[in-house]
C-alpha cells in the first residue's frame, strides 16, 4: 500500500466521506458526515505510515455500525481471517491459556491445505503470539508460518499460503472444494457448503443439486457452519428444501427505500440459469432494477427428504448462509441446530476513491419475506447447541451428534 502525501490523504478521505453520504444504505439514521469529518480528519491526515492511515479509515467505517464495510488498497486487498484461510476460530481456555481454537476448517481452503485440523490451538503467526481478542492479520496473496498445538498435546508448524483474489474489486478467496457430501448412514446424508461463490452462483447451484442427487437419502443434514456467504447461488439450496415457488426475501436499494416500494412489484428472481446463455435475459430484466429485487424459490418439486432436514449453523454463518437459515426457519422447512448466526446480511459494493484505494459500503438492505431484517440480529437456532471444544479435542462433533439424534427421533 503506497504512503500518500497529506494532501493526497485528504483527497481520499473526502472521497470516502462523499461515498458514504451518497451510496451507503443506512439501516436507521443516516450518518452525520460533518461529525465524521470533525472526528477523524486529524487522525487520517496526520497518519505517519500506510498502516496507520488504513487503520484510521477502517476505524471510521466501523463507527457506521454496519457490516461488510472496509477500506483497502488494490495492491494488498485484505479479508477477514475466516475468509482468507477458509477456517473459523472459537475462543477457549486451553493448556496454553485463553487461545483461539480452529473450529470450522473447510476442505480445499488455505488452512486445510496447510494441514490445520478442527481442534488445533493457535499459538503464533510468524513467530508472534496471537491471543483473543486479537484479529488474524492475513493479507491475501501472502504466506504465513503458523504454529499450533494439536489436541494430543504435540506442536506443529504449518505454512498457510493465502491465495490472491481473482477480483480486486470484491476480494474473495474461494476454496477448491465448496460443496462436499457423504452418507452418515444408509438413510442420512450430510452435505457441507462452505460458501456460495459467484454473483449468480451457477457452479455452486449445480454442485449442490448434484450432491443431493448423489446422496439420494430420505433424511438430510446441511452443514452451513462457518459459511461466509456469497451470491444468489444459495437459492438452489433453499429451492431444494421445498417443492413449490414461495417468497424467500427481498433486497431494497437506497432509492426505493426513500421513494417507497411493494415487494410483490419488485423484479422477481426465481431461477438460477443453467448456462451462460440464460444470463442474457436476466441482464435485460434487471438492468433498471438496481439493487432492488424479490427472490422466490425455483419450484423444483417434491423430494424424499422434505420434512426431515436439519440445518447446522453457528456464529460464523453469515450473509447468504443466513438467507438460507431464515428461509428454513420462517417456513419450518428444517430444524436449525447450533448457535445464532452472525447477523451480517447486506449487499455491498466497493467504490474507487483514488490512488488505488477502494471503500466497501452496504448499498442495499435485505429482508425476509415476512419483513425481518437480519442485519445485526442473526437467525436463532431451534435447538441451541454451542460447540464443545473438549469434545472437539476428543474427535467428536457434538452439534453433528445432536443433528443425528434429532433425525433419529
C-alpha positions in Angstrom: 0.0 0.0 0.0 1.6 3.4 -1.0 2.1 6.1 1.5 0.3 9.2 0.3 1.1 12.8 1.0 -1.0 14.7 3.4 -2.9 16.4 0.5 -3.5 13.0 -1.2 -4.7 11.5 2.1 -7.1 14.4 2.4 -8.4 13.9 -1.1 -9.1 10.2 -0.5 -10.7 11.0 2.9 -13.1 13.4 1.3 -14.0 10.9 -1.4 -14.7 8.2 1.2 -17.0 10.6 3.0 -18.8 11.5 -0.2 -19.2 7.8 -1.0 -20.7 7.2 2.5 -23.0 10.2 2.0 -24.4 9.2 -1.4 -24.1 5.4 -1.6 -24.4 4.0 1.9 -27.7 2.2 2.7 -28.1 3.1 6.3 -30.3 0.9 8.5 -31.7 3.7 10.6 -30.4 7.2 10.8 -28.1 8.3 8.0 -24.5 9.0 9.2 -23.6 12.6 10.1 -20.8 13.4 7.6 -19.9 16.6 9.3 -19.3 14.8 12.6 -17.3 12.0 10.9 -15.1 14.7 9.3 -14.5 16.5 12.5 -13.7 13.4 14.5 -11.4 11.6 12.0 -9.8 14.3 9.8 -6.8 14.9 12.1 -6.2 11.2 12.6 -6.3 10.5 8.9 -4.3 13.5 7.7 -1.6 13.1 10.4 -1.1 9.4 9.8 2.6 8.7 9.7 2.5 5.3 7.9 0.3 3.4 5.4 -0.8 1.1 8.2 -1.9 4.0 10.5 -3.7 5.6 7.5 -5.6 2.4 6.7 -6.4 1.7 10.3 -7.8 5.3 10.8 -10.1 4.9 7.8 -11.4 1.5 8.9 -12.0 2.8 12.4 -14.2 5.5 10.9 -16.1 2.9 8.9 -16.7 0.8 12.0 -18.3 3.8 13.6 -21.1 3.4 11.0 -22.2 0.3 12.7 -22.8 -1.7 9.5 -21.2 -5.0 8.3 -19.4 -5.6 5.1 -17.6 -2.3 5.1 -13.9 -1.7 4.7 -11.1 0.4 3.3 -8.2 -1.3 1.3 -5.7 -0.9 -1.5 -6.0 -3.0 -4.6 -2.3 -3.9 -4.3 -2.9 -5.6 -0.9 -6.6 -6.5 -0.5 -7.5 -7.9 2.9 -10.1 -10.2 4.1 -11.2 -11.4 7.5 -9.2 -14.3 8.7 -12.0 -16.8 8.3 -12.4 -15.7 4.7 -8.7 -15.6 3.8 -7.9 -19.1 5.1 -11.4 -20.7 4.9 -11.4 -21.5 8.6 -13.0 -20.1 11.7 -11.9 -19.8 15.3 -13.5 -20.0 18.7 -12.1 -18.6 22.0 -11.4 -21.3 24.5 -9.4 -22.0 27.7 -6.5 -24.3 26.8 -3.4 -25.6 28.4 -1.7 -22.6 26.9 -4.2 -20.1 28.4 -7.0 -18.4 26.6 -6.4 -19.0 22.9 -8.1 -19.2 19.5 -9.0 -22.7 18.6 -9.7 -23.7 15.0 -13.4 -24.6 14.6 -14.6 -24.9 11.0 -11.9 -25.9 8.6 -13.3 -26.0 5.1 -12.0 -28.6 2.5 -9.8 -27.0 -0.1 -9.1 -23.8 1.8 -5.7 -22.5 2.8 -5.9 -23.8 6.4 -7.0 -27.3 5.3 -4.3 -27.5 2.6 -1.7 -26.3 5.1 -2.6 -29.1 7.5 -4.8 -27.3 10.0 -7.4 -29.5 11.7 -10.5 -28.7 13.8 -9.4 -28.5 17.4 -5.9 -27.2 16.8 -4.9 -24.4 19.1 -3.3 -21.3 17.5 0.0 -20.5 19.2 1.7 -18.0 16.9 1.7 -16.5 13.4 5.1 -15.6 12.0 6.7 -16.2 15.4 4.3 -13.7 17.1 1.7 -14.9 19.6 -1.9 -14.2 18.8 -4.5 -14.4 21.6 -8.1 -13.3 21.9 -9.3 -10.7 21.1 -6.6 -10.0 18.5 -7.8 -10.4 14.9 -6.0 -12.5 12.4 -3.6 -10.4 10.2 -3.9 -12.4 7.0 -3.3 -10.5 3.8 -4.5 -12.1 0.5 -1.6 -13.3 -1.6 0.8 -13.8 1.3 2.3 -16.8 3.1 2.3 -17.3 6.9 4.2 -19.6 9.2 1.7 -20.8 11.8 2.4 -22.7 15.0 -0.4 -24.8 16.5 -0.9 -27.3 19.4 -2.6 -30.5 18.4 -5.3 -32.0 20.6 -2.8 -34.7 21.6 -0.5 -32.0 23.1 2.1 -32.0 20.4 3.0 -28.9 18.4 3.3 -28.4 14.7 4.5 -25.6 12.4 2.5 -25.2 9.1 2.6 -22.9 6.2 -0.6 -21.2 5.2 -0.5 -19.9 1.6 -3.3 -17.4 1.3 -4.4 -17.1 -2.4 -4.7 -13.8 -4.2 -8.3 -12.8 -5.2 -9.3 -13.0 -8.8 -11.4 -9.9 -8.5 -9.7 -7.0 -6.7 -13.0 -5.0 -6.5 -14.5 -7.8 -4.4 -11.6 -9.6 -2.8 -12.9 -13.1 -2.1 -11.0 -16.3 -1.8 -12.9 -19.4 -3.0 -11.7 -22.8 -1.7 -11.1 -25.6 -4.2 -14.0 -27.6 -2.8 -17.0 -25.6 -1.8 -19.6 -28.4 -1.7 -18.8 -31.8 -0.1 -21.2 -34.6 0.8 -21.1 -38.1 2.3 -23.5 -40.6 3.8 -23.6 -40.9 7.5 -25.9 -44.0 7.4 -28.0 -45.6 4.6 -30.8 -43.1 5.2 -28.9 -39.9 6.3 -26.9 -37.8 4.1 -24.6 -34.9 5.1 -23.9 -32.0 2.7 -21.4 -29.3 3.7 -21.4 -25.9 1.9 -18.6 -23.5 2.8 -19.7 -20.5 0.8 -21.9 -19.5 -2.2 -19.4 -18.0 -4.7 -20.3 -16.2 -7.8 -22.9 -13.5 -8.4 -25.4 -15.9 -10.0 -23.9 -19.0 -8.4 -24.4 -21.3 -11.4 -21.5 -23.5 -10.4 -22.3 -23.9 -6.7 -26.0 -24.4 -7.6 -25.0 -27.3 -10.0 -22.7 -28.8 -7.3 -25.5 -28.6 -4.6 -28.0 -30.3 -6.9 -25.5 -33.0 -7.8 -24.5 -33.6 -4.2 -28.1 -34.0 -3.1 -28.9 -36.3 -6.0 -25.9 -38.5 -5.4 -26.7 -38.8 -1.7 -30.2 -40.0 -2.5 -31.2 -40.1 1.2 -34.6 -39.7 2.9 -33.0 -37.6 5.6 -30.6 -34.7 5.1 -28.2 -32.7 7.2 -27.0 -29.5 5.7 -23.9 -28.0 7.3 -23.6 -24.2 7.0 -21.3 -23.7 9.9 -18.6 -21.2 9.0 -20.3 -20.5 5.7 -19.1 -16.9 4.8 -22.0 -16.3 2.4 -21.7 -15.0 -1.2 -24.2 -14.7 -4.0 -27.6 -15.9 -5.0 -26.4 -19.5 -5.6 -27.9 -20.1 -2.1 -31.3 -20.0 -3.8 -30.7 -23.6 -5.1 -30.3 -24.9 -1.6 -33.5 -23.1 -0.4 -35.4 -24.4 -3.5 -34.4 -28.0 -2.7 -36.0 -27.6 0.7 -39.5 -27.0 -0.6 -41.4 -28.2 -3.6 -43.1 -25.0 -4.7 -42.5 -21.4 -5.6 -42.6 -19.2 -2.5 -41.2 -15.9 -1.4 -37.7 -16.0 0.0 -36.9 -12.4 0.7 -36.2 -9.1 -1.0 -33.4 -6.6 -1.3 -34.0 -2.9 -1.3 -31.7 -0.2 -2.6 -31.4 3.3 -1.3 -33.6 4.9 -4.0 -36.5 2.5 -3.5 -36.2 2.8 0.3 -36.6 6.6 0.0 -39.4 6.5 -2.5 -41.4 3.6 -1.2 -42.0 0.1 -2.7 -44.1 -3.0 -2.8 -42.2 -6.3 -2.6 -44.7 -8.0 -4.9 -43.9 -5.5 -7.6 -40.1 -5.7 -7.5 -38.3 -7.5 -10.3 -38.5 -11.3 -9.5 -35.5 -13.6 -9.4 -36.8 -17.2 -9.3 -34.4 -19.3 -11.4 -30.7 -19.8 -11.4 -29.7 -20.1 -15.1 -28.1 -23.4 -16.1 -25.8 -21.9 -18.6 -24.3 -18.5 -19.6 -26.9 -18.1 -22.3 -29.5 -17.9 -19.6 -27.7 -14.9 -18.1 -28.6 -12.7 -21.1 -32.4 -12.4 -20.3 -31.5 -11.6 -16.7 -29.3 -8.7 -17.8 -32.2 -7.1 -19.6 -34.7 -7.9 -16.8 -32.6 -6.3 -14.0 -30.9 -3.5 -16.0 -33.2 -0.9 -14.5 -33.9 -2.6 -11.2 -30.7 -1.6 -9.4 -30.2 -3.3 -6.1 -33.9 -3.9 -5.5 -35.2 -7.4 -6.3 -37.6 -10.0 -4.8 -36.3 -13.6 -4.6 -38.6 -16.7 -4.9 -37.8 -20.4 -4.7 -37.4 -22.3 -8.0 -40.2 -24.8 -7.8 -38.1 -27.9 -8.1 -40.8 -30.4 -6.9 -41.1 -32.9 -4.1 -38.0 -34.5 -2.6 -37.9 -37.6 -0.3 -36.2 -35.7 2.5 -38.7 -32.9 2.7 -39.8 -32.5 6.4 -36.6 -34.4 7.5 -33.9 -31.8 7.2 -31.5 -30.4 9.8 -29.6 -27.3 9.2 -26.3 -26.8 11.2 -25.5 -23.1 11.8 -23.1 -21.1 14.1 -21.9 -17.7 14.9 -19.7 -17.7 11.7 -22.6 -18.5 9.3 -23.1 -15.2 7.5 -24.6 -13.4 4.6 -26.2 -15.7 2.1 -26.0 -18.6 4.6 -28.3 -16.5 6.8 -30.7 -16.1 3.9 -31.0 -19.9 3.9 -31.3 -20.2 7.7 -34.0 -17.5 7.8 -36.0 -19.1 4.9 -35.9 -22.5 6.5 -36.9 -21.0 9.9 -39.8 -18.9 8.6 -41.4 -21.8 6.7 -40.4 -24.5 9.2 -38.6 -26.5 6.5 -35.7 -27.6 8.7 -34.7 -27.9 12.3 -31.9 -25.4 13.0 -29.2 -26.7 15.4 -26.2 -24.8 16.7 -25.7 -21.1 17.6 -27.2 -17.8 16.4 -25.8 -16.7 13.0 -23.5 -13.7 12.5 -26.1 -11.1 11.6 -24.2 -9.8 8.6 -26.6 -9.7 5.7 -26.4 -6.7 3.4 -25.5 -6.1 -0.3 -22.1 -4.3 -0.7 -20.2 -2.6 -3.4 -16.5 -1.4 -3.4 -16.1 2.0 -4.8 -12.8 3.6 -6.1 -11.7 6.6 -4.0 -8.4 7.4 -5.7 -4.7 6.3 -5.7 -5.7 2.6 -6.0 -7.9 2.6 -2.8 -11.4 1.3 -2.5 -14.1 1.7 0.1 -16.7 -1.0 0.5 -20.1 0.0 2.0 -23.6 -1.6 2.1 -25.8 -0.3 -0.8 -28.9 -2.4 -0.1 -30.8 -3.9 2.8 -32.2 -7.4 2.8 -35.5 -8.5 4.4 -37.0 -12.0 4.7 -40.4 -12.5 3.1 -42.1 -11.7 6.4 -40.1 -8.4 6.6 -37.5 -9.4 9.1 -34.2 -7.5 9.0 -31.4 -9.9 10.0 -28.5 -7.4 9.9 -27.1 -7.1 13.4 -29.6 -9.6 14.7 -28.9 -13.0 13.1 -31.0 -16.2 13.0 -31.5 -18.2 16.2 -31.4 -22.0 16.2 -34.4 -24.1 17.2 -32.0 -26.3 19.2 -29.2 -24.2 20.8 -26.0 -26.3 20.8 -22.7 -24.4 21.4 -19.6 -26.2 20.1 -18.0 -28.2 22.8 -14.2 -27.7 22.5 -13.3 -30.5 24.8 -15.4 -32.9 22.7 -13.7 -31.5 19.6 -10.3 -32.3 21.1 -11.6 -35.8 21.5 -12.6 -36.1 17.9 -16.3 -35.6 18.4 -18.7 -33.1 16.9 -21.4 -32.5 19.5 -23.5 -30.4 17.1 -23.5 -33.0 14.4 -24.4 -35.7 17.0 -27.4 -33.5 18.0 -28.4 -33.4 14.4 -28.3 -37.2 14.1 -30.3 -37.6 17.3 -32.9 -35.2 16.0 -33.4 -37.1 12.8 -33.5 -40.4 14.7 -36.2 -39.1 17.0 
